[in-house]
Amino acid sequence: MTDPAIAKQLVEAIIADTPDHAEGTRPIHTVGIGVEGHFQALNVAANYCTAEHFRGHKVPVSVRFSNGSGSPVERDGVSDVRGMATRFHLADGQATDLLAMTLGEFFVPDIPSFLEFTTAALPKPAKRETPWAKLKDMLQLKLPLPDPMPWEDATNTEGLIDYANRHGFAQLSVTQVGTIGAPVSYARAAYHAVNTFIVTDPNGKKRYVRFNWQPVAGVLNRDSTAPIVNQYLHQEMRDRLAHWPARFILDMVIAEAWDDVADPTKPWPNRRTKISMGSLTLTKVAEDQKEAAEKIAFNPCRLVPGIEMSEDPILQARKEAYEYSRKLRGGTGCPFFGGSADAT
């Protein structure tokens, strides 16, 4: 378990990176919308994991889609990480959460690197590189500095690019942040739970796995050359669910012996065994957004028998960091399975 003092340091370091962060809101993924529906596991899922939500019956869910920024401004049309936090409401008032984002890998492998990364992400006056400087960067196999947005007087881009150029493990994710684009809908993006978990099958066999959500409607981004639209994702979701459900498939990727299961910056090869564990059907936007989305304290470490945390130090740190964040913003507490009533 992470030292609560470290958890506090992690959360406050993230908040410091967003000058217009609004007190009482999430440090990142601040802008979001809550929707409701159900998850139903496929028959094969129970062969790989004994967790309750993989036993085949319909499980009610609360899902919060979000933009990645810690700013309260809805900049839906910019290239940004999007989030999908899912709570499975189980029997006897228990719950388990799965947090995913549109990045396939995380930025850093451990806590010291994370604190260094957040320092690098502190906003600085925006700079515009000349075409010659960009070409020089590329010839030196460095990431070129993207042009700032018209409204950006200060940006963290320069610091993150410099950090990635000095730390190879961050290059994949930092590059993806700038090129990932803006989805036409939260329901038209794929989401990855970048940390590794351990699942146990009915015979007691344990496997290292990663989960991801694939949209049934397919992945589709806005035209990158089109004018940027600041607000459209929430209304698009309301319009979509007013006419038909949004559906996702939950895939589980199984590690092989030589895969790095403790480093979320390391991608696994596409040829790894992938099991479709079940389908998620979202049917309506939650009527009470405060109670059904904003006050919910999702936590990737809220697990039930059949799923365990791996040795990944980033995952290990998220439990206490999310709990500190929950208390800071007054989120609703919910006990972990077998944990204290004060935990998120």
C-alpha angles and dihedrals in degrees: 000000000000118000108258088230090059090047090054091048092051095051095044091049090055092048090051090061092065112060093188095047110144117231113244095030133101114285090233133007084040098159114061148138129225123223134178137219141111142279124219122188122222117241092255092060094075089058090064106032133027095202113131097244090057095059096093106255123115112271120197113234140195114206128189118196116196150170115250100236125099089221120105090222113105104229096167097160099058126093102267143141113267125206136215116192115185128192118195109206105216135185123296092022094295123138141187128201136213118194120195140166139193092256113091094211138027126249101242138021102222147015100267089052091048093055090048089048093053090050089053089050095060107123119259131183107291117257131196116213119216118241088250091054090050090050091049090052092052093048088054090050091247128134110259119231112257118227114263120249116258092254096047116106090160130024141174093220097098092051093047093048090050091048092050092048088056097041117048094197091066098049098085096051096039090051091049093052090062096043104033092096131203120295121231086227139004083240091059098061133085117232128205130202092213097195124085122244134188119235126193123212127211090269093055096254114147124212133185109234145169125210132216137175119228118196114234089213090057133244115294131168131195118261103275091215094055121099113275114258115203101200127030111100097083095048091044090056092048091050093045096051091045088066107029142351123270113230136199134181118222110222124193117204116204120217124229124221096269097046117111104244097175100053117072091191091067116087119213119229116268091238093071116120110272124197122196101224102183150310131272118210117193114197111170147009110254112258094216104047093179095057099031098045120359099050095042110105104212113197126183090212095060095106138159131216109295095043126067137177117261125224090270104135092209091056091045090054095048095072097066094031091057090046091053090048090049093054092044093057098033096249121174113272120230125177122246115237103282091356136114121292090239096063121097 
